[in-house]
Amino acid sequence: MRAGRHPGDGYGQALQPDNRRCHDGQGCDVKPRWQRTARRDEHTVDVTAFLSLMVILIPFLLVTAVFSRTAILEVQPAGSEGDGELVPDPLQLQVTVRQEVIEVNYFERAGQAQSVSINRATDAQALESLATLAGELKTHFPDTLEATVLLEPQIAYEVLVDVLDVLRVKLQIEGDVIEQQELFPLIALGPVPVTGRQHTP
């Protein structure tokens, strides 16, 4: 022991061997502080790689995201009455979509009822024929905005949307310009009425 140093006097204290015993009678394994700190750091989670991935992934998702626009078609139930005084519709256009045909019923200017049946063997051709007929009727009845669409229960929703689009707007293509001509935007929607006879016991 060096001169001037006394065990246990605090200041100038000399290092003494640790003669303490653990409860099991063996010498305690007292490690330096830097080794104990290093062992605790072994369980630390490194999130640097995860943050780097997020920095790259988030801008990529924002750039490649596809935003879909949902169009809402405004229709009203067939047979509903609006507010105010009712004005008779001279055309009374009614389109009935069935499994095999599309029936178009309307009145001519002379008041004579007309009926046209369009075969649905090919929906694309049927919609094209319906669009042509709707355009012709709009030419003769430019002030008419109303139409009624009746559906059989088995008609798919996609077919209904296609029929409504054809009746509401006509697309006119002139060169690179596409113009929309309004046809019958006020559409009343309903089911096909049951016409079968009821059995009476």
C-alpha distance (Angstrom), angle and dihedral (degrees) to the residues before:
residue distance angle dihedral
M1 . . .
R2 3.74 . .
A3 3.79 121.0 .
G4 3.78 115.5 -96.2
R5 3.78 95.0 29.6
H6 3.76 122.3 101.3
P7 3.76 127.1 -177.0
G8 3.77 115.1 -105.6
D9 3.80 97.6 5.5
G10 3.83 94.3 116.0
Y11 3.78 102.8 -136.5
G12 3.75 112.3 65.7
Q13 3.76 90.8 7.2
A14 3.77 116.0 168.9
L15 3.78 121.3 -132.7
Q16 3.78 111.0 -100.8
P17 3.78 126.7 -163.4
D18 3.74 114.0 -102.9
N19 3.79 105.8 -113.4
R20 3.80 94.0 172.5
R21 3.74 118.1 129.3
C22 3.77 127.4 -144.8
H23 3.76 120.7 -127.3
D24 3.79 90.9 -95.8
G25 3.77 93.2 58.8
Q26 3.78 94.8 -109.0
G27 3.74 125.9 114.5
C28 3.78 114.2 -92.3
D29 3.77 115.0 -112.4
V30 3.76 100.2 -126.8
K31 3.80 109.8 -176.5
P32 3.77 127.7 -166.5
R33 3.79 116.6 -90.0
W34 3.81 94.5 -111.5
Q35 3.81 91.5 58.0
R36 3.82 92.6 50.4
T37 3.82 90.6 50.1
A38 3.79 92.1 49.2
R39 3.81 91.6 53.5
R40 3.80 92.3 53.1
D41 3.81 90.6 51.3
E42 3.81 91.6 57.4
H43 3.86 90.5 79.7
T44 3.82 95.9 51.3
V45 3.85 112.9 119.4
D46 3.79 114.1 -129.4
V47 3.84 108.7 -144.3
T48 3.78 96.2 174.1
A49 3.80 93.3 101.5
F50 3.83 91.7 48.2
L51 3.80 92.7 50.5
S52 3.80 90.6 48.9
L53 3.80 89.6 52.5
M54 3.82 91.6 50.6
V55 3.80 91.6 49.8
I56 3.81 89.5 56.5
L57 3.81 98.6 36.5
I58 3.81 100.8 49.1
P59 3.85 96.9 57.4
F60 3.81 89.3 44.8
L61 3.80 91.7 54.6
L62 3.79 91.9 46.5
V63 3.80 92.4 51.5
T64 3.80 95.7 46.0
A65 3.80 97.1 40.8
V66 3.81 115.7 121.1
F67 3.78 115.6 -144.9
S68 3.81 114.9 -154.3
R69 3.77 121.9 -152.6
T70 3.77 118.5 -143.8
A71 3.79 115.6 -149.2
I72 3.79 117.8 -152.8
L73 3.79 118.8 -147.4
E74 3.77 112.8 -153.5
V75 3.80 112.1 -143.7
Q76 3.77 134.1 157.8
P77 3.81 130.6 -144.7
A78 3.78 114.9 -87.5
G79 3.79 112.7 -101.5
S80 3.82 94.8 22.8
E81 3.78 116.8 137.8
G82 3.76 122.8 -135.5
D83 3.76 127.2 -140.7
G84 3.78 119.7 -80.2
E85 3.77 131.8 22.0
L86 3.80 115.6 -23.7
V87 3.80 116.5 -122.3
P88 3.82 115.5 -155.2
D89 3.79 112.6 -113.2
P90 3.81 109.0 -132.8
L91 3.80 93.5 -157.5
Q92 3.83 100.4 43.9
L93 3.79 91.8 -170.5
Q94 3.79 113.0 -161.7
V95 3.81 123.7 179.0
T96 3.81 118.0 -167.4
V97 3.80 116.2 -166.6
R98 3.80 112.7 -155.2
Q99 3.77 132.6 172.5
E100 3.82 94.7 -96.6
V101 3.82 106.1 17.9
I102 3.79 144.1 25.3
E103 3.79 111.4 -133.1
V104 3.80 118.2 -155.1
N105 3.81 117.2 -166.0
Y106 3.79 124.1 -178.1
F107 3.81 143.7 140.7
E108 3.78 125.5 -107.8
R109 3.80 122.3 -135.4
A110 3.79 89.4 -95.0
G111 3.79 88.9 58.6
Q112 3.78 94.9 -109.2
A113 3.81 115.8 142.4
Q114 3.79 116.9 -122.1
S115 3.80 130.9 -168.1
V116 3.81 128.2 -165.9
S117 3.81 124.3 -172.9
I118 3.82 118.5 -155.6
N119 3.80 117.9 -164.7
R120 3.80 114.8 -127.0
A121 3.80 95.7 -155.3
T122 3.80 85.9 118.2
D123 3.79 114.9 23.4
A124 3.80 93.0 -157.0
Q125 3.81 92.6 57.6
A126 3.80 91.5 41.9
L127 3.81 91.7 53.6
E128 3.80 90.9 46.8
S129 3.82 91.0 52.3
L130 3.80 90.5 47.1
A131 3.81 91.1 50.2
T132 3.82 91.2 50.8
L133 3.80 92.4 49.6
A134 3.81 92.4 46.3
G135 3.80 90.4 51.9
E136 3.80 91.7 51.2
L137 3.80 92.2 48.9
K138 3.80 90.9 49.4
T139 3.80 89.3 53.7
H140 3.82 90.9 56.2
F141 3.82 94.6 39.2
P142 3.82 105.6 34.3
D143 3.81 94.0 161.6
T144 3.80 95.5 53.7
L145 3.80 114.7 101.3
E146 3.81 101.6 162.5
A147 3.79 130.3 92.7
T148 3.79 134.9 163.9
V149 3.81 123.1 -139.8
L150 3.81 120.0 -164.1
L151 3.81 122.4 -170.3
E152 3.76 137.0 -162.9
P153 3.83 113.1 -128.7
Q154 3.82 94.6 -110.5
I155 3.81 95.8 56.6
A156 3.81 112.4 118.9
Y157 3.78 120.0 -120.1
E158 3.81 91.8 -121.7
V159 3.81 90.5 58.2
L160 3.80 90.5 51.3
V161 3.81 91.8 52.2
D162 3.82 91.5 49.2
V163 3.81 91.8 51.0
L164 3.81 92.1 48.5
D165 3.81 91.4 49.7
V166 3.80 91.4 51.0
L167 3.81 92.9 50.2
R168 3.81 96.4 43.9
V169 3.80 102.9 48.1
K170 3.78 137.8 16.3
L171 3.80 117.0 -151.4
Q172 3.80 117.0 -140.0
I173 3.80 117.1 -167.5
E174 3.80 117.4 -158.9
G175 3.78 110.6 173.7
D176 3.79 107.3 -57.0
V177 3.81 93.1 -18.6
I178 3.81 121.3 95.0
E179 3.79 115.4 -162.2
Q180 3.79 127.7 -171.3
Q181 3.79 120.0 -139.0
E182 3.79 115.6 -161.5
L183 3.81 113.7 -126.3
F184 3.81 118.0 164.7
P185 3.83 108.9 -18.3
L186 3.82 95.9 163.9
I187 3.79 101.9 78.4
A188 3.80 126.5 174.0
L189 3.80 114.3 -155.5
G190 3.80 128.5 -155.9
P191 3.81 146.3 137.7
V192 3.78 124.9 -84.4
P193 3.82 107.5 -93.7
V194 3.78 116.2 -113.9
T195 3.81 108.7 -110.8
G196 3.81 99.6 174.3
R197 3.79 119.1 115.9
Q198 3.75 117.0 -107.1
H199 3.80 116.3 -125.2
T200 3.79 113.8 -118.6
P201 3.80 118.5 -159.0
